[in-house]
Amino acid sequence: MALRVQKYGGTSVADIECINNVADRVVKAHDQGDKVVVVLSAMAGVTDKLIALAKQASDTPDKRELDVLLATGEQTTASLLAMILKSRGYKAKSFLGFQAGIKTDTFSGKARILDINGDNVMQALDNGHICVIAGFQGADENGAITTLGRGGSDTSAVAIASSLKADVCEIFTDVDGVYTTDPRICSTARKIKTISYEEMLEMAILGAKVLQIRSVEFAKKFNVPVHVRSSFNEEEGTMVINESSDMESVVVSGVTLDMNEARITLKCVPDQPGISAKIFTPLAEAEIMVDMIIQNTRSGGETDITFTVTKDDFERAKEISEKVAEEIDAEDVLTGEEIAKVSVIGLGMKSHSGVAATMFKALASENINIRLISTSEIRISCIILAKYAELAVRTLHCAFNLDKEK
């Protein structure tokens, strides 16, 4: 007997027919003798509709009350699935986030899970129930409902799986696994059978939409095996697991693309201690996440500092940067939104040389100019012009032979 946590996303519970299909899968696992916990997202599009309603009620909806409203999306799907299971003669019980023991901090709209007390859920499982939990939500120390941000149901599922010491956390979605790159861009993209937490985390950070970043962090921290698979077929998906020695034999596992980048350059900045702090502290205080940072030293005691932010933060970051530029006597602030970040990821980079050379040569062969470069132990990222983004992905996918079975 295994303990499975299954998470179903918005497209998997889009309507009653889809929820009935989810019930079929849940029942199948239960009938095999497994204990089953189901974590659900809201129906596709419901969260956006609730946000739109909130904005009709107020131009700036109160964050606490917005969380109360948004949590009803997942509450709806959890109760509907429990009803369907009960109508089929199965013992089922729905839980809101706080009823499942999910405790969070007090940051409405982007709360982080602090602890999970799974006693209520485990007791229900021991009594033969299928447990259906509303994802994306919890409660803070004051009992206020909180939500975990976009993609938060993934985080809920993996966190619950870690708390219950589940044998596996199955993430059911509208894709049938993790691919070497986006199949919509590159027709030769392949499904990856197994991938390490580290590689999956880099992919999630760099633009892959398969798993939410915090869910991968949870899985890695608590060693939760995650199986990413489709809600619409029975095929095996991709297992996200701990690094193994044979994984390093594959130099590059995937290519990612992020089109949500904007560039800001402070030109002719005084090259002296403390200047970088003066530039980036105001951005941090405004809760603007800075991605890539490159400094180019000029002659005459000056330097250019370039960094990237998300397009959502671009206007605020530009405004702050222009103010800082005046304070530090920088010559100018240059910006650009028509950029993209293309990256190659692979554990094999730890033990193989020449990855950067292969990447740069491949891009050069298509006359794609690299504007910025950043690296980690298992990743190389390049900022290029957005118009070359898809060509760059296909070129790199071919250059690293990712269309071939390893």
TORKOL-4160 file (C-alpha; in steps of 0.2 Angstrom, whole numbers, padded with zeros to 4 digits, m for minus):
406
<pt num="1" X="0000" Y="0000" Z="0000"/>
<pt num="2" X="0007" Y="0017" Z="m0005"/>
<pt num="3" X="0002" Y="0034" Z="0000"/>
<pt num="4" X="0000" Y="0045" Z="m0015"/>
<pt num="5" X="m0003" Y="0064" Z="m0016"/>
<pt num="6" X="m0011" Y="0069" Z="m0033"/>
<pt num="7" X="m0012" Y="0087" Z="m0039"/>
<pt num="8" X="m0023" Y="0092" Z="m0053"/>
<pt num="9" X="m0022" Y="0109" Z="m0061"/>
<pt num="10" X="m0035" Y="0121" Z="m0068"/>
<pt num="11" X="m0037" Y="0113" Z="m0085"/>
<pt num="12" X="m0039" Y="0096" Z="m0077"/>
<pt num="13" X="m0054" Y="0102" Z="m0067"/>
<pt num="14" X="m0061" Y="0114" Z="m0080"/>
<pt num="15" X="m0079" Y="0108" Z="m0079"/>
<pt num="16" X="m0089" Y="0094" Z="m0071"/>
<pt num="17" X="m0084" Y="0082" Z="m0085"/>
<pt num="18" X="m0066" Y="0085" Z="m0082"/>
<pt num="19" X="m0069" Y="0083" Z="m0063"/>
<pt num="20" X="m0077" Y="0066" Z="m0066"/>
<pt num="21" X="m0062" Y="0061" Z="m0076"/>
<pt num="22" X="m0051" Y="0066" Z="m0061"/>
<pt num="23" X="m0063" Y="0055" Z="m0050"/>
<pt num="24" X="m0059" Y="0041" Z="m0062"/>
<pt num="25" X="m0041" Y="0042" Z="m0059"/>
<pt num="26" X="m0043" Y="0044" Z="m0040"/>
<pt num="27" X="m0054" Y="0029" Z="m0039"/>
<pt num="28" X="m0042" Y="0019" Z="m0049"/>
<pt num="29" X="m0028" Y="0023" Z="m0037"/>
<pt num="30" X="m0039" Y="0020" Z="m0022"/>
<pt num="31" X="m0045" Y="0003" Z="m0028"/>
<pt num="32" X="m0027" Y="m0003" Z="m0030"/>
<pt num="33" X="m0026" Y="m0001" Z="m0012"/>
<pt num="34" X="m0017" Y="0015" Z="m0011"/>
<pt num="35" X="m0021" Y="0029" Z="0001"/>
<pt num="36" X="m0025" Y="0045" Z="m0009"/>
<pt num="37" X="m0024" Y="0063" Z="m0006"/>
<pt num="38" X="m0030" Y="0075" Z="m0019"/>
<pt num="39" X="m0025" Y="0093" Z="m0021"/>
<pt num="40" X="m0034" Y="0104" Z="m0033"/>
<pt num="41" X="m0033" Y="0120" Z="m0042"/>
<pt num="42" X="m0047" Y="0131" Z="m0046"/>
<pt num="43" X="m0056" Y="0128" Z="m0063"/>
<pt num="44" X="m0047" Y="0136" Z="m0077"/>
<pt num="45" X="m0050" Y="0154" Z="m0078"/>
<pt num="46" X="m0059" Y="0156" Z="m0062"/>
<pt num="47" X="m0045" Y="0165" Z="m0052"/>
<pt num="48" X="m0044" Y="0178" Z="m0066"/>
<pt num="49" X="m0063" Y="0180" Z="m0065"/>
<pt num="50" X="m0062" Y="0182" Z="m0046"/>
<pt num="51" X="m0048" Y="0195" Z="m0048"/>
<pt num="52" X="m0059" Y="0205" Z="m0061"/>
<pt num="53" X="m0074" Y="0205" Z="m0049"/>
<pt num="54" X="m0063" Y="0211" Z="m0035"/>
<pt num="55" X="m0057" Y="0226" Z="m0046"/>
<pt num="56" X="m0075" Y="0230" Z="m0050"/>
<pt num="57" X="m0078" Y="0231" Z="m0031"/>
<pt num="58" X="m0062" Y="0242" Z="m0028"/>
<pt num="59" X="m0048" Y="0249" Z="m0038"/>
<pt num="60" X="m0036" Y="0243" Z="m0025"/>
<pt num="61" X="m0044" Y="0228" Z="m0017"/>
<pt num="62" X="m0039" Y="0224" Z="0001"/>
<pt num="63" X="m0026" Y="0210" Z="0000"/>
<pt num="64" X="m0033" Y="0201" Z="0015"/>
<pt num="65" X="m0051" Y="0201" Z="0008"/>
<pt num="66" X="m0044" Y="0197" Z="m0009"/>
<pt num="67" X="m0036" Y="0181" Z="m0002"/>
<pt num="68" X="m0053" Y="0176" Z="0005"/>
<pt num="69" X="m0061" Y="0178" Z="m0012"/>
<pt num="70" X="m0048" Y="0169" Z="m0022"/>
<pt num="71" X="m0048" Y="0154" Z="m0010"/>
<pt num="72" X="m0066" Y="0150" Z="m0015"/>
<pt num="73" X="m0060" Y="0144" Z="m0032"/>
<pt num="74" X="m0050" Y="0129" Z="m0025"/>
<pt num="75" X="m0064" Y="0127" Z="m0012"/>
<pt num="76" X="m0077" Y="0124" Z="m0026"/>
<pt num="77" X="m0067" Y="0111" Z="m0035"/>
<pt num="78" X="m0062" Y="0102" Z="m0019"/>
<pt num="79" X="m0081" Y="0101" Z="m0013"/>
<pt num="80" X="m0087" Y="0096" Z="m0031"/>
<pt num="81" X="m0074" Y="0081" Z="m0032"/>
<pt num="82" X="m0078" Y="0075" Z="m0014"/>
<pt num="83" X="m0097" Y="0076" Z="m0019"/>
<pt num="84" X="m0094" Y="0065" Z="m0035"/>
<pt num="85" X="m0083" Y="0053" Z="m0025"/>
<pt num="86" X="m0097" Y="0051" Z="m0012"/>
<pt num="87" X="m0110" Y="0049" Z="m0026"/>
<pt num="88" X="m0100" Y="0034" Z="m0032"/>
<pt num="89" X="m0100" Y="0026" Z="m0015"/>
<pt num="90" X="m0083" Y="0031" Z="m0009"/>
<pt num="91" X="m0078" Y="0038" Z="0008"/>
<pt num="92" X="m0072" Y="0056" Z="0004"/>
<pt num="93" X="m0069" Y="0071" Z="0014"/>
<pt num="94" X="m0064" Y="0089" Z="0008"/>
<pt num="95" X="m0052" Y="0100" Z="0017"/>
<pt num="96" X="m0048" Y="0119" Z="0015"/>
<pt num="97" X="m0030" Y="0123" Z="0017"/>
<pt num="98" X="m0031" Y="0128" Z="0036"/>
<pt num="99" X="m0041" Y="0112" Z="0039"/>
<pt num="100" X="m0027" Y="0102" Z="0032"/>
<pt num="101" X="m0015" Y="0110" Z="0044"/>
<pt num="102" X="m0006" Y="0122" Z="0032"/>
<pt num="103" X="0001" Y="0137" Z="0042"/>
<pt num="104" X="0008" Y="0151" Z="0033"/>
<pt num="105" X="0016" Y="0168" Z="0036"/>
<pt num="106" X="0006" Y="0184" Z="0035"/>
<pt num="107" X="0010" Y="0190" Z="0017"/>
<pt num="108" X="m0007" Y="0190" Z="0008"/>
<pt num="109" X="m0006" Y="0185" Z="m0010"/>
<pt num="110" X="0011" Y="0177" Z="m0009"/>
<pt num="111" X="0011" Y="0168" Z="0008"/>
<pt num="112" X="0025" Y="0155" Z="0012"/>
<pt num="113" X="0021" Y="0139" Z="0021"/>
<pt num="114" X="0029" Y="0139" Z="0038"/>
<pt num="115" X="0022" Y="0122" Z="0044"/>
<pt num="116" X="0010" Y="0108" Z="0040"/>
<pt num="117" X="0001" Y="0098" Z="0054"/>
<pt num="118" X="m0006" Y="0083" Z="0044"/>
<pt num="119" X="m0015" Y="0075" Z="0059"/>
<pt num="120" X="m0032" Y="0078" Z="0052"/>
<pt num="121" X="m0028" Y="0072" Z="0035"/>
<pt num="122" X="m0019" Y="0056" Z="0041"/>
<pt num="123" X="m0033" Y="0052" Z="0053"/>
<pt num="124" X="m0046" Y="0053" Z="0038"/>
<pt num="125" X="m0034" Y="0042" Z="0028"/>
<pt num="126" X="m0033" Y="0029" Z="0041"/>
<pt num="127" X="m0052" Y="0029" Z="0042"/>
<pt num="128" X="m0053" Y="0025" Z="0024"/>
<pt num="129" X="m0057" Y="0042" Z="0016"/>
<pt num="130" X="m0050" Y="0049" Z="0000"/>
<pt num="131" X="m0044" Y="0066" Z="0006"/>
<pt num="132" X="m0048" Y="0081" Z="m0006"/>
<pt num="133" X="m0038" Y="0097" Z="m0002"/>
<pt num="134" X="m0040" Y="0114" Z="m0009"/>
<pt num="135" X="m0023" Y="0120" Z="m0015"/>
<pt num="136" X="m0016" Y="0137" Z="m0016"/>
<pt num="137" X="m0021" Y="0142" Z="0002"/>
<pt num="138" X="m0017" Y="0141" Z="0020"/>
<pt num="139" X="m0020" Y="0152" Z="0036"/>
<pt num="140" X="m0008" Y="0163" Z="0046"/>
<pt num="141" X="m0005" Y="0163" Z="0065"/>
<pt num="142" X="m0021" Y="0174" Z="0066"/>
<pt num="143" X="m0032" Y="0162" Z="0057"/>
<pt num="144" X="m0033" Y="0173" Z="0042"/>
<pt num="145" X="m0035" Y="0164" Z="0025"/>
<pt num="146" X="m0019" Y="0167" Z="0014"/>
<pt num="147" X="m0015" Y="0162" Z="m0003"/>
<pt num="148" X="0002" Y="0156" Z="m0010"/>
<pt num="149" X="0003" Y="0165" Z="m0027"/>
<pt num="150" X="0001" Y="0159" Z="m0044"/>
<pt num="151" X="0005" Y="0141" Z="m0046"/>
<pt num="152" X="0003" Y="0139" Z="m0027"/>
<pt num="153" X="m0007" Y="0122" Z="m0029"/>
<pt num="154" X="0009" Y="0114" Z="m0034"/>
<pt num="155" X="0018" Y="0120" Z="m0018"/>
<pt num="156" X="0003" Y="0114" Z="m0008"/>
<pt num="157" X="0004" Y="0097" Z="m0015"/>
<pt num="158" X="0023" Y="0094" Z="m0013"/>
<pt num="159" X="0022" Y="0102" Z="0005"/>
<pt num="160" X="0008" Y="0090" Z="0010"/>
<pt num="161" X="0017" Y="0076" Z="0002"/>
<pt num="162" X="0032" Y="0080" Z="0012"/>
<pt num="163" X="0022" Y="0082" Z="0028"/>
<pt num="164" X="0013" Y="0065" Z="0026"/>
<pt num="165" X="0029" Y="0056" Z="0020"/>
<pt num="166" X="0020" Y="0051" Z="0004"/>
<pt num="167" X="0028" Y="0039" Z="m0008"/>
<pt num="168" X="0026" Y="0050" Z="m0022"/>
<pt num="169" X="0018" Y="0067" Z="m0027"/>
<pt num="170" X="0010" Y="0066" Z="m0044"/>
<pt num="171" X="0007" Y="0082" Z="m0053"/>
<pt num="172" X="m0006" Y="0080" Z="m0066"/>
<pt num="173" X="m0007" Y="0094" Z="m0079"/>
<pt num="174" X="m0010" Y="0098" Z="m0097"/>
<pt num="175" X="0007" Y="0092" Z="m0103"/>
<pt num="176" X="0013" Y="0074" Z="m0102"/>
<pt num="177" X="0030" Y="0077" Z="m0094"/>
<pt num="178" X="0045" Y="0088" Z="m0094"/>
<pt num="179" X="0053" Y="0091" Z="m0112"/>
<pt num="180" X="0070" Y="0095" Z="m0118"/>
<pt num="181" X="0062" Y="0112" Z="m0123"/>
<pt num="182" X="0045" Y="0119" Z="m0127"/>
<pt num="183" X="0037" Y="0107" Z="m0141"/>
<pt num="184" X="0028" Y="0122" Z="m0148"/>
<pt num="185" X="0044" Y="0130" Z="m0153"/>
<pt num="186" X="0054" Y="0115" Z="m0157"/>
<pt num="187" X="0045" Y="0100" Z="m0165"/>
<pt num="188" X="0060" Y="0088" Z="m0161"/>
<pt num="189" X="0058" Y="0091" Z="m0142"/>
<pt num="190" X="0059" Y="0075" Z="m0132"/>
<pt num="191" X="0050" Y="0070" Z="m0115"/>
<pt num="192" X="0063" Y="0068" Z="m0102"/>
<pt num="193" X="0061" Y="0052" Z="m0092"/>
<pt num="194" X="0070" Y="0057" Z="m0076"/>
<pt num="195" X="0077" Y="0074" Z="m0071"/>
<pt num="196" X="0086" Y="0080" Z="m0055"/>
<pt num="197" X="0079" Y="0093" Z="m0043"/>
<pt num="198" X="0093" Y="0105" Z="m0047"/>
<pt num="199" X="0089" Y="0104" Z="m0066"/>
<pt num="200" X="0071" Y="0106" Z="m0064"/>
<pt num="201" X="0073" Y="0121" Z="m0052"/>
<pt num="202" X="0084" Y="0129" Z="m0065"/>
<pt num="203" X="0071" Y="0126" Z="m0079"/>
<pt num="204" X="0057" Y="0133" Z="m0068"/>
<pt num="205" X="0067" Y="0148" Z="m0064"/>
<pt num="206" X="0072" Y="0151" Z="m0082"/>
<pt num="207" X="0055" Y="0150" Z="m0090"/>
<pt num="208" X="0049" Y="0132" Z="m0090"/>
<pt num="209" X="0030" Y="0133" Z="m0084"/>
<pt num="210" X="0029" Y="0114" Z="m0080"/>
<pt num="211" X="0032" Y="0116" Z="m0061"/>
<pt num="212" X="0031" Y="0131" Z="m0049"/>
<pt num="213" X="0048" Y="0136" Z="m0042"/>
<pt num="214" X="0043" Y="0134" Z="m0024"/>
<pt num="215" X="0036" Y="0117" Z="m0026"/>
<pt num="216" X="0053" Y="0111" Z="m0033"/>
<pt num="217" X="0062" Y="0119" Z="m0019"/>
<pt num="218" X="0051" Y="0109" Z="m0007"/>
<pt num="219" X="0053" Y="0093" Z="m0016"/>
<pt num="220" X="0072" Y="0095" Z="m0016"/>
<pt num="221" X="0073" Y="0100" Z="0003"/>
<pt num="222" X="0062" Y="0086" Z="0009"/>
<pt num="223" X="0067" Y="0073" Z="m0005"/>
<pt num="224" X="0049" Y="0071" Z="m0012"/>
<pt num="225" X="0049" Y="0061" Z="m0028"/>
<pt num="226" X="0038" Y="0071" Z="m0040"/>
<pt num="227" X="0030" Y="0063" Z="m0056"/>
<pt num="228" X="0024" Y="0076" Z="m0069"/>
<pt num="229" X="0011" Y="0068" Z="m0080"/>
<pt num="230" X="m0004" Y="0072" Z="m0091"/>
<pt num="231" X="m0022" Y="0072" Z="m0085"/>
<pt num="232" X="m0028" Y="0066" Z="m0102"/>
<pt num="233" X="m0018" Y="0050" Z="m0105"/>
<pt num="234" X="m0011" Y="0036" Z="m0096"/>
<pt num="235" X="0007" Y="0038" Z="m0101"/>
<pt num="236" X="0021" Y="0039" Z="m0089"/>
<pt num="237" X="0028" Y="0056" Z="m0087"/>
<pt num="238" X="0044" Y="0063" Z="m0080"/>
<pt num="239" X="0051" Y="0059" Z="m0063"/>
<pt num="240" X="0059" Y="0073" Z="m0053"/>
<pt num="241" X="0071" Y="0065" Z="m0041"/>
<pt num="242" X="0088" Y="0067" Z="m0032"/>
<pt num="243" X="0104" Y="0068" Z="m0043"/>
<pt num="244" X="0111" Y="0051" Z="m0048"/>
<pt num="245" X="0129" Y="0047" Z="m0055"/>
<pt num="246" X="0122" Y="0043" Z="m0072"/>
<pt num="247" X="0113" Y="0059" Z="m0074"/>
<pt num="248" X="0130" Y="0068" Z="m0076"/>
<pt num="249" X="0133" Y="0058" Z="m0092"/>
<pt num="250" X="0120" Y="0069" Z="m0101"/>
<pt num="251" X="0129" Y="0086" Z="m0103"/>
<pt num="252" X="0114" Y="0097" Z="m0107"/>
<pt num="253" X="0096" Y="0091" Z="m0102"/>
<pt num="254" X="0086" Y="0105" Z="m0109"/>
<pt num="255" X="0085" Y="0122" Z="m0117"/>
<pt num="256" X="0073" Y="0136" Z="m0109"/>
<pt num="257" X="0066" Y="0152" Z="m0116"/>
<pt num="258" X="0061" Y="0167" Z="m0105"/>
<pt num="259" X="0052" Y="0181" Z="m0115"/>
<pt num="260" X="0048" Y="0191" Z="m0099"/>
<pt num="261" X="0064" Y="0200" Z="m0097"/>
<pt num="262" X="0068" Y="0219" Z="m0099"/>
<pt num="263" X="0086" Y="0227" Z="m0098"/>
<pt num="264" X="0091" Y="0243" Z="m0089"/>
<pt num="265" X="0109" Y="0250" Z="m0091"/>
<pt num="266" X="0116" Y="0264" Z="m0080"/>
<pt num="267" X="0130" Y="0272" Z="m0091"/>
<pt num="268" X="0146" Y="0279" Z="m0085"/>
<pt num="269" X="0143" Y="0276" Z="m0067"/>
<pt num="270" X="0158" Y="0281" Z="m0055"/>
<pt num="271" X="0168" Y="0265" Z="m0052"/>
<pt num="272" X="0170" Y="0266" Z="m0033"/>
<pt num="273" X="0165" Y="0256" Z="m0017"/>
<pt num="274" X="0146" Y="0257" Z="m0012"/>
<pt num="275" X="0139" Y="0262" Z="m0029"/>
<pt num="276" X="0132" Y="0245" Z="m0033"/>
<pt num="277" X="0123" Y="0246" Z="m0016"/>
<pt num="278" X="0116" Y="0263" Z="m0020"/>
<pt num="279" X="0109" Y="0256" Z="m0036"/>
<pt num="280" X="0101" Y="0240" Z="m0030"/>
<pt num="281" X="0095" Y="0244" Z="m0012"/>
<pt num="282" X="0081" Y="0255" Z="m0018"/>
<pt num="283" X="0076" Y="0241" Z="m0031"/>
<pt num="284" X="0076" Y="0228" Z="m0016"/>
<pt num="285" X="0066" Y="0240" Z="m0005"/>
<pt num="286" X="0053" Y="0241" Z="m0019"/>
<pt num="287" X="0052" Y="0222" Z="m0020"/>
<pt num="288" X="0059" Y="0221" Z="m0037"/>
<pt num="289" X="0068" Y="0205" Z="m0042"/>
<pt num="290" X="0084" Y="0208" Z="m0051"/>
<pt num="291" X="0090" Y="0194" Z="m0062"/>
<pt num="292" X="0106" Y="0196" Z="m0072"/>
<pt num="293" X="0119" Y="0209" Z="m0067"/>
<pt num="294" X="0134" Y="0213" Z="m0078"/>
<pt num="295" X="0147" Y="0227" Z="m0075"/>
<pt num="296" X="0158" Y="0233" Z="m0089"/>
<pt num="297" X="0173" Y="0244" Z="m0083"/>
<pt num="298" X="0177" Y="0259" Z="m0093"/>
<pt num="299" X="0193" Y="0269" Z="m0093"/>
<pt num="300" X="0194" Y="0285" Z="m0083"/>
<pt num="301" X="0186" Y="0277" Z="m0067"/>
<pt num="302" X="0169" Y="0274" Z="m0074"/>
<pt num="303" X="0159" Y="0258" Z="m0077"/>
<pt num="304" X="0142" Y="0253" Z="m0085"/>
<pt num="305" X="0131" Y="0242" Z="m0075"/>
<pt num="306" X="0117" Y="0232" Z="m0084"/>
<pt num="307" X="0104" Y="0222" Z="m0076"/>
<pt num="308" X="0088" Y="0213" Z="m0080"/>
<pt num="309" X="0071" Y="0213" Z="m0072"/>
<pt num="310" X="0054" Y="0206" Z="m0077"/>
<pt num="311" X="0043" Y="0216" Z="m0088"/>
<pt num="312" X="0030" Y="0218" Z="m0075"/>
<pt num="313" X="0043" Y="0227" Z="m0064"/>
<pt num="314" X="0051" Y="0236" Z="m0079"/>
<pt num="315" X="0042" Y="0253" Z="m0077"/>
<pt num="316" X="0045" Y="0254" Z="m0058"/>
<pt num="317" X="0063" Y="0249" Z="m0060"/>
<pt num="318" X="0066" Y="0261" Z="m0074"/>
<pt num="319" X="0059" Y="0275" Z="m0063"/>
<pt num="320" X="0070" Y="0271" Z="m0048"/>
<pt num="321" X="0085" Y="0269" Z="m0059"/>
<pt num="322" X="0083" Y="0286" Z="m0066"/>
<pt num="323" X="0082" Y="0294" Z="m0049"/>
<pt num="324" X="0097" Y="0284" Z="m0043"/>
<pt num="325" X="0107" Y="0289" Z="m0059"/>
<pt num="326" X="0104" Y="0307" Z="m0054"/>
<pt num="327" X="0110" Y="0305" Z="m0036"/>
<pt num="328" X="0126" Y="0295" Z="m0041"/>
<pt num="329" X="0130" Y="0307" Z="m0056"/>
<pt num="330" X="0128" Y="0293" Z="m0070"/>
<pt num="331" X="0128" Y="0299" Z="m0087"/>
<pt num="332" X="0112" Y="0291" Z="m0094"/>
<pt num="333" X="0100" Y="0276" Z="m0091"/>
<pt num="334" X="0097" Y="0265" Z="m0106"/>
<pt num="335" X="0083" Y="0253" Z="m0107"/>
<pt num="336" X="0076" Y="0239" Z="m0119"/>
<pt num="337" X="0061" Y="0227" Z="m0118"/>
<pt num="338" X="0064" Y="0218" Z="m0134"/>
<pt num="339" X="0075" Y="0205" Z="m0127"/>
<pt num="340" X="0074" Y="0186" Z="m0122"/>
<pt num="341" X="0084" Y="0175" Z="m0111"/>
<pt num="342" X="0089" Y="0158" Z="m0118"/>
<pt num="343" X="0097" Y="0145" Z="m0107"/>
<pt num="344" X="0105" Y="0128" Z="m0107"/>
<pt num="345" X="0104" Y="0117" Z="m0092"/>
<pt num="346" X="0112" Y="0101" Z="m0087"/>
<pt num="347" X="0121" Y="0092" Z="m0073"/>
<pt num="348" X="0134" Y="0086" Z="m0085"/>
<pt num="349" X="0141" Y="0104" Z="m0085"/>
<pt num="350" X="0149" Y="0100" Z="m0068"/>
<pt num="351" X="0161" Y="0087" Z="m0076"/>
<pt num="352" X="0162" Y="0092" Z="m0095"/>
<pt num="353" X="0170" Y="0106" Z="m0103"/>
<pt num="354" X="0166" Y="0116" Z="m0119"/>
<pt num="355" X="0148" Y="0119" Z="m0116"/>
<pt num="356" X="0149" Y="0138" Z="m0117"/>
<pt num="357" X="0160" Y="0136" Z="m0132"/>
<pt num="358" X="0147" Y="0125" Z="m0141"/>
<pt num="359" X="0133" Y="0137" Z="m0136"/>
<pt num="360" X="0141" Y="0153" Z="m0142"/>
<pt num="361" X="0147" Y="0145" Z="m0158"/>
<pt num="362" X="0129" Y="0138" Z="m0162"/>
<pt num="363" X="0122" Y="0156" Z="m0159"/>
<pt num="364" X="0135" Y="0164" Z="m0170"/>
<pt num="365" X="0132" Y="0152" Z="m0184"/>
<pt num="366" X="0114" Y="0160" Z="m0185"/>
<pt num="367" X="0121" Y="0177" Z="m0183"/>
<pt num="368" X="0113" Y="0179" Z="m0166"/>
<pt num="369" X="0122" Y="0192" Z="m0155"/>
<pt num="370" X="0124" Y="0189" Z="m0137"/>
<pt num="371" X="0120" Y="0204" Z="m0126"/>
<pt num="372" X="0123" Y="0197" Z="m0109"/>
<pt num="373" X="0129" Y="0181" Z="m0101"/>
<pt num="374" X="0127" Y="0173" Z="m0084"/>
<pt num="375" X="0131" Y="0156" Z="m0078"/>
<pt num="376" X="0129" Y="0144" Z="m0063"/>
<pt num="377" X="0137" Y="0127" Z="m0060"/>
<pt num="378" X="0124" Y="0119" Z="m0071"/>
<pt num="379" X="0117" Y="0133" Z="m0082"/>
<pt num="380" X="0122" Y="0146" Z="m0095"/>
<pt num="381" X="0110" Y="0160" Z="m0100"/>
<pt num="382" X="0112" Y="0172" Z="m0114"/>
<pt num="383" X="0102" Y="0188" Z="m0117"/>
<pt num="384" X="0098" Y="0190" Z="m0135"/>
<pt num="385" X="0086" Y="0201" Z="m0146"/>
<pt num="386" X="0068" Y="0194" Z="m0144"/>
<pt num="387" X="0066" Y="0192" Z="m0163"/>
<pt num="388" X="0079" Y="0178" Z="m0163"/>
<pt num="389" X="0072" Y="0169" Z="m0148"/>
<pt num="390" X="0064" Y="0154" Z="m0156"/>
<pt num="391" X="0078" Y="0152" Z="m0169"/>
<pt num="392" X="0090" Y="0152" Z="m0154"/>
<pt num="393" X="0080" Y="0138" Z="m0145"/>
<pt num="394" X="0080" Y="0127" Z="m0160"/>
<pt num="395" X="0098" Y="0130" Z="m0164"/>
<pt num="396" X="0104" Y="0125" Z="m0147"/>
<pt num="397" X="0092" Y="0110" Z="m0146"/>
<pt num="398" X="0101" Y="0104" Z="m0161"/>
<pt num="399" X="0118" Y="0109" Z="m0156"/>
<pt num="400" X="0117" Y="0098" Z="m0140"/>
<pt num="401" X="0109" Y="0084" Z="m0149"/>
<pt num="402" X="0094" Y="0085" Z="m0138"/>
<pt num="403" X="0083" Y="0077" Z="m0152"/>
<pt num="404" X="0091" Y="0061" Z="m0149"/>
<pt num="405" X="0088" Y="0048" Z="m0136"/>
<pt num="406" X="0102" Y="0047" Z="m0123"/>
